[in-house]
Amino acid sequence: MTDDERSQQRQSNEQSEVFGPIDAGALREIRDLFVEQEPLVQTASLDDPLNPQTLSID
């Protein structure tokens, strides 16, 4: 593991400690709301369907 990878992992761990775990169900609801309610959104996707950490909106 490189120093960059360690630094990113450490930052990720710090963020999850500050904010708590991500609620996958809530993230899916937010994704669906953006797609349904926002006319400028073409796509919205999660990085991992089983354990989502990131919501991407285009």
N, C-alpha and C positions, 0 to 999 in steps of 0.2 A: 504494500500500500504506500503510495507516495505521500509527501507532505501535504499536497493540495487536497488529496482525498481525505486525509485525516482531519484537515481543517474544515472541510465541508461537512464531514460527518459530525464533528464536534459542534459546529454551528447548527446543524439539523437537530441534534440532541438538545442543545440549549433552547431552541425555539419550541420544541415539543414540551419541554419542561415548563416554559413560560406560559404557553397557551393551552396545554393539555393535548390529549389525543384528538385527531380529526374524526368527526362523526361522518362516516361514509354515507349514511342515509341522508343527512342534511346536505352534504355536498352534491348528491344526486338530485335532490329537490331543487337546489340552487341552479344546477345545470339545466334542468327541465324548465324552470321559470324563465331563465334567460332566453332559451330557445323559443318558448311560447310567447313571451311578452315583449321582447325586444326585436323590432323589425330589422335592425342592422346586423344582428347576429346570424351568421350563416351556419356555423357549426359550434358545438360545445362538446368537449370530451374530457374524460378522466384519464390520467396516466396509467392506472392499473384498476381494472374492474373489481378485483377482489379486495384490494387494500389501497384505495385511492389516496393520494397525497397532494395532487395538483389538478386543478381545473383549468383547462385551456379554452378560451373563447375567441373565435375568429369572426 
